[in-house]
Amino acid sequence: MEETDDRNVSDVRFGQALVRSRKRAGKTQTALAGYLRCSKGHVSHIENGRRRLNESEVDGVDGFLKADGRLARLYSELYEPEHVDWLGQLHELQAEAAVIREYHNSLVPGVLQAEPYTTAVFHSGAPWLSEAEIRKRTRMRTERSKDVLRKDGSQYHVVLDDVVVRRPIGPNAVMKAQIDALVQLAESGRIMLQMHAWGQLPHAGLDGPFSLLASPSAPELVHVESIYRGQTTDVPTEVRQFGVLFSRLQANARTPTASVAFLKEMIKEYAG
């Protein structure tokens, strides 16, 4: 019978960060247990994601391990949702994942965006941002993309609605450059890309974009995205449900080869 991992993904992530900070500080589990006045086994459970460090102890442990506030900030992000930098958290999850399965129905996902496209997205969706802030955010997204798409990174499977490339979010040159980038990634084998044709039924992606992330060191989780926030859960029932949706999207989409051919036709349209 297959064992299920019932650990909370936030507990696992904090435990991993605690291990890194402890080792960086040259401390043993016994030393940390002595500081906390608990058993070594209790420290082991926290580091394995089986127990949660008490909130009142976080700042003290951060100082004891000379973590410069890293542990305290991570704890706040993981357990106080109103303070979460959800795009930053999503990036960390993507960078750690072994397999990413992603669907988007309106935009090219951030990891796959070319710089001109990212700039156009910010201009369209956040016109209140200054040019300097847009440049800053574009650079950050580009660097995060490189981290996730590195050669030894995750397997990346993505399904995109045709509307993602049919509806321009910037000048023709921007769309052409973006579709060129998608074709290069697909033909290089770095990603498996499928385009979901307009009018193809049934459509399993009507509720919007989502990502499924599988990691060897934590439970599989699903991230559901909106323009203002993202929500992540590792509840097995919900992860399984989104897995079914993604399988249906893949089954009804064009094959990877046909998808690349379609994108090349779109490049010609934008070039013309």
C-alpha positions in Angstrom: 0.0 0.0 0.0 1.4 3.4 -1.0 2.3 5.7 1.9 0.9 9.2 1.8 2.9 12.2 3.0 0.5 14.1 5.3 3.0 16.9 6.1 2.0 20.5 5.6 4.1 22.1 2.8 4.8 25.2 4.9 6.1 23.1 7.7 8.4 21.2 5.3 9.7 24.4 3.8 10.4 26.0 7.1 12.1 22.8 8.4 14.4 22.7 5.3 15.3 26.4 5.9 16.0 25.6 9.6 18.4 22.8 8.6 20.3 25.0 6.2 20.6 27.8 8.8 21.7 25.5 11.6 24.4 23.9 9.4 25.5 27.3 8.2 25.9 28.3 11.8 27.8 25.2 12.6 25.3 24.1 15.2 24.1 20.5 15.9 20.6 19.4 16.6 21.7 18.8 20.2 22.9 22.4 20.5 19.6 23.8 19.1 17.6 21.5 21.4 19.6 22.8 24.4 18.8 26.4 23.4 15.1 25.6 23.0 15.1 23.4 26.2 13.5 20.5 24.3 14.6 17.1 23.1 16.8 16.5 20.1 13.9 14.4 18.7 11.6 17.4 18.8 14.1 19.5 16.8 14.4 16.6 14.3 10.6 16.6 13.9 10.6 20.4 13.2 13.3 20.0 10.7 11.5 17.1 9.0 8.2 19.1 8.8 6.5 16.9 11.4 6.2 19.7 14.0 5.9 23.4 13.8 8.3 25.8 15.7 6.3 27.9 18.2 5.9 31.4 16.9 7.2 32.8 20.2 10.5 31.0 19.6 11.2 32.1 16.0 13.0 35.3 16.6 15.2 33.7 19.3 16.1 30.8 17.0 16.9 33.2 14.2 19.3 35.1 16.4 20.8 31.9 17.9 21.6 30.6 14.4 22.7 34.1 13.2 20.2 33.9 10.3 20.0 37.7 9.9 16.2 37.6 10.0 15.8 35.0 7.2 14.0 32.5 9.3 11.7 35.1 10.9 10.8 36.5 7.4 10.1 33.0 6.0 8.0 32.1 9.0 5.9 35.2 8.5 5.5 34.5 4.8 4.5 30.9 5.4 2.1 31.3 8.3 0.8 34.9 7.9 -0.9 34.9 4.5 -1.7 38.6 4.6 2.1 39.3 4.4 3.0 36.7 1.8 5.0 37.8 -1.2 3.2 35.1 -3.3 5.1 35.7 -6.5 8.4 35.2 -4.6 7.0 32.2 -2.9 5.8 30.7 -6.2 9.3 31.3 -7.6 10.9 29.3 -4.8 8.5 26.5 -5.2 9.1 26.3 -8.9 12.9 26.4 -8.5 12.7 23.5 -6.0 10.2 21.4 -8.0 11.1 18.3 -10.0 8.0 18.5 -12.2 5.9 21.6 -13.0 2.6 21.2 -14.8 1.1 24.6 -15.7 -2.0 25.9 -17.5 -2.7 29.5 -18.5 -5.7 30.9 -20.3 -4.8 34.5 -20.9 -1.1 35.2 -20.6 2.2 33.5 -21.2 3.3 32.2 -17.7 5.9 34.5 -16.0 8.7 31.9 -16.2 8.3 31.7 -20.0 8.0 35.4 -20.7 10.5 37.2 -22.9 11.5 40.6 -21.5 9.6 42.8 -24.0 6.5 40.8 -23.3 6.9 41.2 -19.5 7.3 44.9 -19.9 4.1 45.1 -22.0 2.2 43.0 -19.3 3.3 45.5 -16.6 2.3 48.5 -18.8 -1.1 47.0 -19.5 -1.9 45.5 -16.1 -0.3 48.0 -13.8 -0.3 51.4 -15.5 0.3 53.2 -12.1 3.9 51.8 -12.0 6.8 54.1 -12.9 9.1 53.2 -15.7 11.9 52.5 -13.2 9.7 50.1 -11.2 8.6 48.3 -14.4 12.3 47.9 -15.4 13.1 46.6 -11.9 10.2 44.1 -11.9 11.0 42.9 -15.4 14.7 42.2 -14.5 13.5 40.3 -11.4 11.1 38.2 -13.4 13.9 37.5 -16.0 16.3 36.3 -13.3 13.7 34.1 -11.7 13.0 32.6 -15.1 16.6 31.7 -15.6 16.6 30.0 -12.2 13.6 27.8 -13.0 14.6 27.0 -16.6 18.2 26.1 -15.8 19.5 22.9 -17.5 19.2 20.8 -14.4 15.8 22.3 -13.4 12.4 20.8 -13.3 10.5 19.0 -16.1 8.1 21.7 -17.3 4.8 20.8 -19.0 2.6 23.7 -20.0 -0.8 24.0 -21.7 -1.8 27.4 -23.1 -5.1 28.5 -24.6 -4.8 29.8 -28.1 -6.1 33.2 -26.9 -2.7 33.6 -25.1 -1.0 34.2 -28.5 -4.0 35.3 -30.6 -4.8 38.4 -28.4 -1.9 40.8 -28.5 -0.9 42.5 -25.3 1.6 44.7 -27.1 2.9 45.6 -30.6 3.3 42.9 -33.2 7.1 42.8 -32.6 6.5 42.0 -28.9 4.2 39.2 -29.7 6.5 37.8 -32.4 9.5 37.8 -30.0 7.5 36.1 -27.3 6.2 33.3 -29.6 9.7 32.9 -31.0 10.9 32.3 -27.4 8.2 29.7 -26.8 9.1 27.9 -30.0 12.8 27.9 -29.1 12.1 26.4 -25.6 9.8 23.8 -27.1 12.1 22.7 -29.9 15.1 22.6 -27.5 13.2 20.1 -25.4 13.5 22.3 -22.3 9.7 22.5 -22.0 6.8 20.4 -23.3 4.3 22.8 -24.8 0.7 22.2 -25.9 -1.7 24.8 -27.3 -5.4 24.3 -26.5 -7.4 25.2 -29.6 -10.2 27.7 -29.6 -13.6 25.9 -29.5 -12.1 22.6 -28.4 -14.6 21.0 -26.0 -14.9 20.1 -23.2 -12.8 22.8 -21.8 -11.3 22.0 -18.3 -9.6 25.3 -17.8 -12.5 27.7 -17.4 -11.7 28.6 -13.8 -8.3 30.1 -14.8 -4.6 29.5 -14.5 -3.0 27.0 -12.1 0.2 25.1 -11.5 0.9 21.6 -10.1 4.3 21.3 -8.5 5.9 18.0 -7.5 9.0 17.9 -5.4 11.0 14.9 -4.0 11.3 16.5 -0.6 7.7 17.8 0.0 4.1 16.9 -0.8 2.8 17.7 -4.2 0.9 21.0 -4.2 -1.3 23.1 -6.5 -1.0 26.9 -6.9 -4.1 28.8 -8.2 -3.4 32.2 -9.5 -5.2 35.5 -10.0 -3.9 38.9 -11.0 -3.8 40.1 -7.4 -2.8 37.0 -5.4 -2.0 33.4 -5.4 -3.2 30.5 -3.2 -1.2 27.3 -2.6 -2.5 24.1 -1.0 -1.2 20.6 -0.6 -4.6 19.1 0.4 -4.5 15.7 -1.4 -8.1 15.9 -2.6 -7.6 19.3 -4.2 -4.2 18.4 -5.7 -5.8 15.3 -7.2 -8.7 17.3 -8.7 -6.4 19.8 -10.4 -4.4 16.9 -11.7 -7.5 15.5 -13.4 -8.1 18.9 -14.9 -4.6 19.2 -16.3 -4.8 15.7 -17.8 -8.0 16.6 -19.6 -6.4 19.9 -20.9 -3.5 17.9 -22.2 -5.7 15.3 -23.8 -7.8 17.9 -25.6 -4.9 20.1 -26.7 -2.8 19.9 -29.8 0.2 17.6 -29.7 3.5 19.2 -29.0 4.5 19.0 -32.6 1.2 20.4 -33.9 1.5 23.2 -31.2 4.9 24.3 -32.5 3.5 24.3 -36.1 0.6 26.5 -34.9 2.9 28.9 -33.2 5.1 29.2 -36.3 2.0 30.2 -38.2 1.2 32.8 -35.6 4.8 34.2 -36.0 4.1 34.7 -39.7 0.9 36.5 -38.9 2.6 38.9 -36.5 5.5 39.4 -38.9 3.1 40.3 -41.7 
